[in-house]
Every structure is written in structure tokens, then in C-alpha cells.
Amino acid sequence: EARSKIQQAITSTPVVLFMKGTPDAPQCGFSRAAIQVLEIQGVPPEKLKTYNVLEDAELRSSIKEFS
């Protein structure tokens, strides 16, 4: 189920970020830096979808395998 969710996410949205936390409240330095880079590059919010892997343990482990 998580694998199909990941596949659907990356095919339906131009920019997808699986991160710890949310864009407004990143929970690690990498997530914070990734959001800053996307903002600097001017990625519009409607072309960006984020997923908080801390809310879904299955998604968190599945994204590692998917990569």
C-alpha cells in the first residue's frame, strides 16, 4: 500500500518531498534545508506536495526501499 502511495505521489505532482515534519515546521536540518532550497528556487506551492514521514512509519520505511 505504501509503495503504491509513493508511486502515485511522484507521478501526480511535479515536485514531491518526503520529509520529517512539515514545510512550516521541519523536524530536521535536512528537511529545513530542502524547504529553503525549494523556496529559493521559486517552486510554487501548487506544484509541491510534501509528506511527513514521522506521521507514517510504513511510509518512512517504504520510501527508503523505493529509492
ROSE-4610 file (N, C-alpha, C; in Angstrom, 1 decimal, always signed):
// ROSE-4610
residu = [E/E/E/A/A/A/R/R/R/S/S/S/K/K/K/I/I/I/Q/Q/Q/Q/Q/Q/A/A/A/I/I/I/T/T/T/S/S/S/T/T/T/P/P/P/V/V/V/V/V/V/L/L/L/F/F/F/M/M/M/K/K/K/G/G/G/T/T/T/P/P/P/D/D/D/A/A/A/P/P/P/Q/Q/Q/C/C/C/G/G/G/F/F/F/S/S/S/R/R/R/A/A/A/A/A/A/I/I/I/Q/Q/Q/V/V/V/L/L/L/E/E/E/I/I/I/Q/Q/Q/G/G/G/V/V/V/P/P/P/P/P/P/E/E/E/K/K/K/L/L/L/K/K/K/T/T/T/Y/Y/Y/N/N/N/V/V/V/L/L/L/E/E/E/D/D/D/A/A/A/E/E/E/L/L/L/R/R/R/S/S/S/S/S/S/I/I/I/K/K/K/E/E/E/F/F/F/S/S/S]
num = [1/1/1/2/2/2/3/3/3/4/4/4/5/5/5/6/6/6/7/7/7/8/8/8/9/9/9/10/10/10/11/11/11/12/12/12/13/13/13/14/14/14/15/15/15/16/16/16/17/17/17/18/18/18/19/19/19/20/20/20/21/21/21/22/22/22/23/23/23/24/24/24/25/25/25/26/26/26/27/27/27/28/28/28/29/29/29/30/30/30/31/31/31/32/32/32/33/33/33/34/34/34/35/35/35/36/36/36/37/37/37/38/38/38/39/39/39/40/40/40/41/41/41/42/42/42/43/43/43/44/44/44/45/45/45/46/46/46/47/47/47/48/48/48/49/49/49/50/50/50/51/51/51/52/52/52/53/53/53/54/54/54/55/55/55/56/56/56/57/57/57/58/58/58/59/59/59/60/60/60/61/61/61/62/62/62/63/63/63/64/64/64/65/65/65/66/66/66/67/67/67]
x = [+0.8/+0.0/+0.9/+1.9/+2.8/+3.5/+3.9/+4.6/+3.7/+2.5/+1.6/+1.3/+1.2/+1.0/+2.2/+3.4/+4.6/+4.6/+4.3/+4.3/+3.3/+2.1/+1.0/+1.5/+2.1/+2.6/+3.6/+4.6/+5.6/+5.1/+4.0/+3.5/+2.5/+1.9/+0.8/+1.2/+2.4/+2.9/+4.3/+4.6/+5.9/+7.1/+6.8/+7.9/+7.3/+7.9/+7.5/+8.6/+8.3/+9.3/+8.8/+9.5/+9.2/+10.1/+9.6/+10.4/+10.0/+10.8/+10.4/+9.8/+8.6/+7.8/+7.1/+6.8/+6.0/+6.8/+6.4/+7.2/+7.2/+6.1/+6.1/+6.8/+7.0/+7.7/+8.6/+9.7/+10.5/+11.2/+11.3/+11.8/+13.2/+14.0/+15.4/+16.1/+17.4/+18.1/+18.0/+18.0/+17.9/+16.5/+15.4/+14.1/+14.1/+14.6/+14.7/+15.4/+16.6/+17.4/+16.7/+16.0/+15.3/+14.2/+13.4/+12.4/+13.0/+14.1/+14.7/+15.2/+15.7/+16.1/+14.9/+13.9/+12.7/+12.1/+12.1/+11.7/+12.6/+13.9/+14.9/+14.7/+14.4/+14.2/+12.9/+12.0/+10.7/+9.7/+9.8/+8.8/+7.5/+6.5/+5.2/+4.5/+3.8/+3.1/+2.2/+1.6/+0.6/+1.4/+2.7/+3.5/+4.3/+4.1/+4.8/+3.9/+4.2/+3.5/+4.5/+4.2/+5.1/+4.4/+5.2/+4.7/+5.5/+4.9/+5.6/+5.8/+7.0/+7.3/+7.2/+7.2/+7.1/+5.7/+4.7/+3.3/+3.0/+3.8/+3.5/+4.8/+4.9/+6.1/+6.3/+5.2/+5.3/+5.8/+5.3/+5.8/+7.3/+7.7/+9.1/+10.0/+9.6/+10.5/+10.3/+9.2/+9.0/+9.7/+9.8/+10.5/+11.9/+12.5/+13.9/+14.1/+13.2/+13.2/+12.9/+12.0/+11.6/+12.7/+13.5/+14.6/+15.7]
y = [-1.2/+0.0/+1.3/+1.3/+2.5/+2.7/+1.6/+1.7/+2.3/+1.9/+2.5/+4.0/+4.3/+5.7/+6.6/+6.0/+6.7/+6.9/+5.8/+5.9/+6.9/+6.9/+7.8/+9.3/+9.5/+10.8/+11.4/+10.6/+11.1/+11.2/+10.5/+10.7/+11.8/+12.2/+13.1/+14.6/+14.8/+16.1/+16.3/+17.5/+17.8/+17.7/+18.2/+18.1/+17.5/+16.4/+15.7/+15.7/+16.0/+15.9/+15.1/+14.0/+13.1/+13.7/+14.3/+15.0/+14.6/+15.0/+14.9/+16.3/+16.2/+17.5/+18.0/+19.3/+20.0/+21.2/+21.7/+22.9/+24.1/+24.2/+25.3/+24.9/+23.6/+23.2/+22.0/+22.1/+21.0/+20.4/+19.1/+18.5/+18.0/+18.4/+18.1/+19.1/+19.1/+20.1/+19.8/+18.5/+18.2/+18.7/+18.5/+18.9/+20.4/+21.1/+22.6/+23.1/+22.5/+22.9/+22.6/+21.5/+21.2/+22.2/+22.6/+23.6/+24.9/+25.3/+26.5/+26.6/+25.5/+25.4/+25.5/+24.8/+24.9/+26.3/+27.0/+28.4/+29.3/+29.1/+30.0/+29.8/+28.5/+28.2/+28.7/+29.1/+29.6/+28.6/+27.4/+26.3/+26.7/+26.9/+27.3/+26.2/+26.6/+25.7/+24.7/+25.1/+24.2/+23.1/+23.2/+22.2/+21.4/+21.6/+20.9/+20.1/+18.9/+18.1/+17.5/+17.7/+17.2/+16.1/+15.1/+14.1/+14.0/+14.0/+14.0/+12.5/+12.0/+10.6/+10.2/+11.2/+11.0/+10.6/+10.9/+10.5/+9.1/+8.5/+7.2/+6.4/+5.5/+4.6/+3.7/+3.3/+2.4/+3.2/+4.4/+5.3/+5.6/+5.9/+6.2/+5.0/+3.8/+2.7/+2.4/+2.5/+2.2/+3.2/+4.4/+5.4/+5.0/+4.5/+4.0/+2.9/+2.0/+0.8/+1.3/+2.2/+2.7/+3.4/+4.2/+4.9/+3.9]
z = [+0.0/+0.0/+0.0/+0.8/+0.9/-0.4/-1.1/-2.3/-3.4/-3.5/-4.4/-4.1/-2.8/-2.4/-2.9/-2.8/-3.2/-4.7/-5.4/-6.9/-7.4/-6.8/-7.1/-6.9/-5.8/-5.4/-6.4/-6.8/-7.7/-9.2/-9.5/-10.9/-11.0/-9.9/-9.9/-9.6/-9.1/-8.7/-9.2/-9.8/-10.3/-9.3/-8.1/-7.0/-5.8/-5.3/-4.1/-3.1/-1.9/-0.8/+0.3/+0.6/+1.8/+2.9/+3.9/+4.9/+6.3/+7.2/+8.6/+9.0/+9.4/+9.7/+8.5/+8.6/+7.6/+7.1/+5.9/+5.4/+6.5/+7.2/+8.2/+9.5/+9.7/+10.9/+10.6/+9.9/+9.6/+10.9/+11.0/+12.2/+12.1/+11.1/+11.0/+10.1/+10.1/+9.3/+7.8/+7.4/+6.0/+5.5/+6.2/+5.8/+5.7/+6.7/+6.7/+5.5/+5.2/+4.0/+2.7/+2.6/+1.4/+1.1/+2.1/+2.0/+1.6/+2.2/+1.9/+0.4/-0.1/-1.5/-2.4/-2.1/-2.9/-3.0/-1.8/-1.7/-2.6/-2.4/-3.1/-4.7/-5.1/-6.5/-7.0/-6.1/-6.5/-6.9/-6.3/-6.6/-6.1/-6.9/-6.5/-5.6/-4.6/-3.7/-4.4/-5.5/-6.2/-6.9/-7.1/-7.8/-6.8/-5.5/-4.5/-3.6/-3.3/-2.3/-1.4/-0.1/+0.9/+1.8/+2.3/+3.1/+4.3/+5.5/+6.8/+7.1/+7.0/+7.2/+8.7/+9.6/+11.0/+11.4/+10.6/+10.9/+10.4/+9.6/+9.0/+8.9/+9.9/+10.0/+8.7/+8.2/+7.0/+5.8/+5.6/+4.6/+4.7/+6.0/+6.3/+5.9/+6.2/+5.8/+4.3/+3.8/+2.4/+1.4/+1.8/+0.9/+0.8/+1.8/+1.8/+0.8/+0.8/-0.1/-1.6/-1.7/-3.0/-3.7/-2.9/-3.5/-4.0]
